[in-house]
Amino acid sequence: MNASEALSLIREIANSPGRLDKQAGLEKLLAADLGKFILKWTYDPFITFGVTVKKMPPQSTIDLYLTLEHESVGEFLTKLSTREWTGNEAKSRVDLAFASLDEDSREILFLILNKDLKAGIANTTIESVLPGFLPSFGVMRAHPYEEKRVTQFPVPVEPKLDGMRVTFIAKEGKGAFFTRSGKAIPALQDLAAPLLETARLMSQNACSDHFDDHYRDVVTVLFDGGKEEPTFVLDTEAINGLFETSGAMRRKSEKAFDAQLESFDLLPLSGFLGATPYKVPYEKRRELLNTFVSEVRHLTNAPVFATPIYEANSHEEIEQIYERLINQTIANYIARGDAEVEAELLKVLIDKQTGKPKGLEGAMVKTYDGAYEKKKSHTWQKIKPEETIDLFINGFFNGEENAENENRMGGAIVWYKGVNVRVGGGWSSDDRDQLWEDWCHDAAILGIDPKVGFKPGYFISIATVHDRGFKFLGRMLEIEFNEVTPDGSLRHPRAVRFRDDKAGEALREAA
């Protein structure tokens, strides 16, 4: 097989109508040495090139003398992937390679460097055709939260962020970022240098008597038990675009990075590879992570942080922490007490649907003794609103006594298929003040004291809620929630916005 035949087969796979047809094309490609070469360099998740080629460099006017089959191409890719060539030298070498290849080889090289043959091929498809051809890549993932799965307290609860799950892999002194499916993310590469630099500096410090055994334990993980160069895995969530939009964040950083990393796990590369769980308990991994991230901040000032942990001692406390997190704005979370940064981020981190500041996505409930497993695990559980529904308000309850909302609105009661559901989360402070006034108006019409209590509050029949001139009762509210509970209620309901625009239409349909 030559480059022209390989490119023709890649295009045939791209145009294949179904999975079985793609597999048949892959079998042909993998039967040839050149096909294996192309697929290995493109889809091996641990091979990265440290360059971005957005468009193919122009073809040379000199006589072409190389094709993709020439061993010089393999040497070229090796030197890029091992970072023997970087920066301007890497760019000039890439330009020279494209100038030296024939047209079909140029196109294949362009696809290889971008780690995607644009043929609808995934690592799982290659694995189904030739098992073991590529190293496996997988990250630990969470199941939806179920109370019955949490049987031992206390448990750590962390914020669930609305960013991009990113895994940083350092291998023998080189590092790159990958998506959860193992695809390289060149846009984050600037953050590799401070992570590797910190690991090396910590290794030097560990030889000093000023640092304790805990510090040396971190270095053992970062150098995978004795490697000469950093060889570790950092599991993170990347929040992009903050430094582009916030002048305050740019001013507080020595370098205008494009993203901020929120890290939540650290393990040696040997513990990440393969299917066997890495059995060091999560509590220990987090202790080591916190030390490493603290050193990254201290030594490089790079925007790398550890997600906070809140401890819950009951299911009720898990729910309280979740509610608190879901009501925290992303701007407030990222600012970490810096009022200037928070004020600036509040201007740009707006939910386009609601017009309100974006909030955190939910919560992660974990176990202190859990291993790291490269699959979905019940030792990690996620709580987040999964669905939304529009329901009419038919009741009210006050804030809890001796708490912040004691003398104003605590929440709304809505009618869901015969069940009264209390919605206490999602309201801003201004919402609670204004809706308390609206409820006082409605309470006067009803002839009752507006202080109806935190539990059970007050509700009336949904059939009569729309015909008495109420300001609060009868409004349609969009609610997000996790799931419908066995007794027909909604788990973790949270107010999103009023849908007065849809209420009239819903009433007409009901009539």
HUTALIN-V500930 format. One record per residue. SS is DSSP state (H for helix, E for strand, C for the rest). D_LAST is the distance of its C-alpha to the last C-alpha in whole Angstrom. Layout:
{{SS:D_LAST} {SS:D_LAST}}
//
This chain:
{{C:70} {C:71} {H:68} {H:67} {H:66} {H:65} {H:62} {H:62} {H:61} {H:58} {H:57} {H:56} {H:55} {H:52} {C:51} {C:51} {C:48} {C:47} {H:49} {H:51} {H:53} {H:53} {H:55} {H:57} {H:58} {H:58} {H:61} {H:63} {H:63} {H:64} {C:67} {C:68} {H:70} {H:69} {H:65} {H:66} {H:67} {H:64} {H:61} {H:63} {H:63} {H:60} {H:58} {C:60} {C:58} {C:61} {C:63} {C:62} {C:64} {C:63} {C:63} {C:60} {C:60} {C:57} {C:59} {C:62} {C:66} {C:67} {C:70} {C:74} {C:76} {C:79} {C:79} {C:77} {C:78} {E:76} {C:73} {C:71} {C:73} {C:76} {H:76} {H:76} {H:72} {H:72} {H:74} {H:72} {H:69} {H:71} {H:72} {H:69} {H:67} {C:70} {C:70} {C:73} {C:72} {C:70} {H:69} {H:71} {H:73} {H:70} {H:69} {H:72} {H:72} {H:69} {H:70} {H:73} {H:72} {H:69} {H:72} {H:74} {E:72} {C:71} {H:68} {H:66} {H:68} {H:66} {H:63} {H:63} {H:64} {H:62} {H:59} {H:61} {H:61} {C:57} {C:57} {C:55} {C:56} {C:53} {C:52} {C:49} {C:52} {C:51} {H:54} {H:52} {H:53} {H:56} {H:56} {H:55} {H:58} {C:61} {C:60} {C:62} {C:63} {C:61} {C:61} {C:57} {C:55} {C:52} {C:51} {C:50} {E:46} {E:43} {E:41} {E:38} {C:38} {C:38} {H:40} {H:42} {H:44} {C:45} {C:48} {C:50} {C:50} {C:51} {E:49} {E:49} {E:46} {E:46} {E:43} {E:42} {C:42} {C:40} {C:43} {E:45} {E:47} {E:51} {E:54} {E:57} {E:60} {E:63} {E:66} {C:70} {C:69} {E:67} {E:63} {E:60} {E:56} {E:54} {C:50} {C:49} {C:50} {C:53} {C:53} {E:55} {C:54} {H:57} {H:55} {H:55} {C:59} {H:60} {H:59} {H:61} {H:65} {H:64} {H:63} {H:66} {H:68} {H:67} {H:68} {H:71} {H:72} {H:71} {H:73} {H:76} {H:75} {C:75} {C:79} {C:79} {C:80} {C:77} {C:75} {C:74} {H:73} {H:69} {H:70} {H:72} {H:69} {H:67} {H:69} {H:70} {H:66} {H:66} {C:69} {C:68} {C:71} {C:74} {C:73} {C:75} {C:72} {C:68} {C:67} {E:63} {E:59} {E:57} {E:53} {E:51} {E:48} {E:49} {E:47} {E:48} {C:48} {H:49} {H:52} {H:51} {H:49} {C:50} {H:53} {H:54} {H:54} {H:56} {H:59} {C:59} {C:60} {C:63} {C:61} {C:58} {C:57} {C:53} {E:52} {E:52} {E:52} {E:51} {E:53} {E:52} {E:55} {E:58} {E:60} {E:63} {H:63} {H:65} {H:62} {H:59} {C:61} {C:60} {C:58} {C:60} {C:58} {E:60} {C:60} {C:61} {C:58} {H:56} {H:57} {H:60} {H:59} {H:57} {H:60} {H:62} {H:59} {H:59} {H:63} {H:63} {H:60} {H:62} {H:65} {H:63} {H:62} {H:65} {H:67} {H:65} {C:62} {C:60} {C:56} {E:56} {E:54} {E:54} {C:50} {C:50} {E:50} {E:48} {E:49} {E:47} {C:48} {C:45} {H:41} {H:40} {H:42} {H:41} {H:38} {H:39} {H:41} {H:38} {H:36} {H:39} {H:40} {H:36} {C:36} {C:39} {E:40} {H:42} {H:44} {H:45} {H:45} {H:48} {H:49} {C:51} {C:51} {C:52} {H:51} {H:52} {H:50} {H:47} {H:47} {H:47} {H:45} {H:42} {H:42} {H:42} {C:40} {E:37} {C:34} {C:32} {C:29} {C:29} {C:32} {C:33} {E:36} {C:36} {E:37} {C:39} {C:37} {E:37} {E:40} {E:43} {E:44} {E:48} {C:50} {C:54} {C:56} {C:54} {C:56} {E:55} {C:53} {C:53} {C:49} {E:46} {E:47} {E:46} {E:48} {E:46} {E:42} {E:40} {E:37} {E:34} {C:31} {C:30} {E:26} {E:23} {E:20} {E:17} {E:16} {E:15} {E:18} {E:18} {E:21} {E:25} {E:28} {E:32} {C:34} {C:37} {C:40} {C:43} {C:41} {C:41} {C:37} {C:38} {C:37} {C:34} {E:31} {E:31} {E:28} {E:24} {E:22} {E:19} {E:17} {E:17} {C:17} {C:18} {E:21} {E:21} {E:23} {E:26} {E:26} {C:29} {E:31} {C:30} {C:30} {C:33} {H:35} {H:34} {H:30} {H:31} {H:33} {H:30} {H:28} {H:30} {H:30} {H:26} {H:26} {H:29} {H:27} {H:24} {H:26} {H:28} {H:25} {H:24} {C:28} {C:29} {C:32} {C:30} {C:33} {C:31} {C:33} {C:33} {C:32} {C:30} {C:28} {E:25} {E:22} {C:19} {C:16} {H:13} {H:11} {H:13} {C:14} {C:12} {C:13} {C:17} {C:19} {C:19} {C:21} {C:21} {C:19} {C:15} {C:17} {E:16} {E:19} {E:21} {E:23} {E:26} {E:27} {C:30} {C:28} {E:26} {C:28} {C:29} {C:28} {C:24} {C:25} {E:25} {C:29} {C:30} {C:27} {E:28} {E:26} {E:26} {E:24} {E:21} {C:18} {H:17} {H:17} {H:14} {H:12} {H:11} {H:10} {H:9} {H:6} {H:5} {H:5} {H:4} {C:0}}
//
